[in-house]
Amino acid sequence: MARTNENRNQRSQQKRSGKTFKLISSDNLDALDDVMDEDMTFSDPLTEVEGLDDYKDLMRGRLSALPDTDAEFHEIVAEDDVVVVHFTYRGTHEGEYKGIEPTGNKVEGTAVMIDRLKDGKIVERTEEFDTLSWFQQLGVNPAEI
């Protein structure tokens, strides 16, 4: 019976992490309050933020820059309080982001996201992706950023 409850908890954690992608891509950022802790932290190769409000602002900026962002999930694995998501992202650069004016270029890449949960909410999110490839697809020299 314990194994069944453990599997059910892992599936719930997987759904919670996957749900955040849907909420973000549909610009339903206020609903993140239900799945992310207000004091959560986020980091990726370009950014670090503390707090859910700052994370929402970051996601608004990304959505503005890449309004057609989409993600395809390859693997979602949960164990204990950690969820790991391997995904491919795609979008068209139609708005300013990190000082880069819109290029109209399509971008695509793979990424790994690691969520740590506490009391059923995401308290820490880390994303790793190939920033060099991302900049190259935008036609930007990262040394100039």
DAZI-V201254 format. One record per pair of residues at least 24 apart in sequence whose C-alpha atoms are under 7 Angstrom apart, sorted by the first residue. I is the first residue (numbers start at 0). J is the second residue. D is the distance in Angstrom with one decimal. If there is no record, write none. Layout:
# DAZI-V201254
i->I j->J d->D
i->I j->J d->D
This chain:
# DAZI-V201254
i->9 j->77 d->5.3
i->9 j->78 d->6.4
i->12 j->77 d->6.6
i->12 j->82 d->6.8
i->13 j->75 d->6.2
i->13 j->76 d->6.7
i->13 j->77 d->6.1
i->13 j->82 d->6.3
i->23 j->58 d->6.9
i->24 j->68 d->6.4
i->24 j->69 d->6.8
i->28 j->55 d->6.2
i->34 j->120 d->5.0
i->34 j->121 d->6.3
i->35 j->120 d->4.8
i->35 j->121 d->4.5
i->35 j->122 d->6.3
i->36 j->120 d->5.5
i->36 j->121 d->5.8
i->36 j->122 d->5.3
i->38 j->122 d->6.9
i->39 j->121 d->6.8
i->39 j->122 d->4.2
i->39 j->123 d->5.3
i->40 j->122 d->6.4
i->40 j->123 d->4.8
i->40 j->124 d->6.2
i->41 j->123 d->6.0
i->41 j->124 d->4.8
i->41 j->125 d->5.7
i->42 j->124 d->6.6
i->42 j->125 d->4.9
i->42 j->126 d->6.4
i->43 j->125 d->5.8
i->43 j->126 d->4.8
i->43 j->127 d->5.7
i->44 j->127 d->6.5
i->60 j->96 d->6.8
i->61 j->96 d->7.0
i->63 j->94 d->5.6
i->64 j->92 d->5.6
i->64 j->93 d->5.3
i->64 j->94 d->3.7
i->64 j->95 d->5.4
i->64 j->96 d->5.6
i->65 j->90 d->5.4
i->65 j->91 d->5.3
i->65 j->92 d->4.9
i->65 j->93 d->5.8
i->65 j->94 d->6.6
i->67 j->91 d->6.3
i->80 j->115 d->5.6
i->80 j->116 d->5.1
i->80 j->117 d->6.8
i->81 j->113 d->6.9
i->81 j->114 d->5.6
i->81 j->115 d->4.6
i->81 j->116 d->6.3
i->82 j->113 d->5.7
i->82 j->114 d->5.1
i->82 j->115 d->6.5
i->83 j->111 d->7.0
i->83 j->112 d->5.7
i->83 j->113 d->4.6
i->83 j->114 d->6.4
i->84 j->111 d->5.6
i->84 j->112 d->5.1
i->84 j->113 d->6.4
i->85 j->110 d->5.9
i->85 j->111 d->4.6
i->85 j->112 d->6.5
i->86 j->110 d->5.5
i->86 j->111 d->6.4
i->102 j->137 d->6.5
i->104 j->136 d->6.9
i->104 j->137 d->5.8
i->106 j->133 d->6.6
i->106 j->136 d->5.8
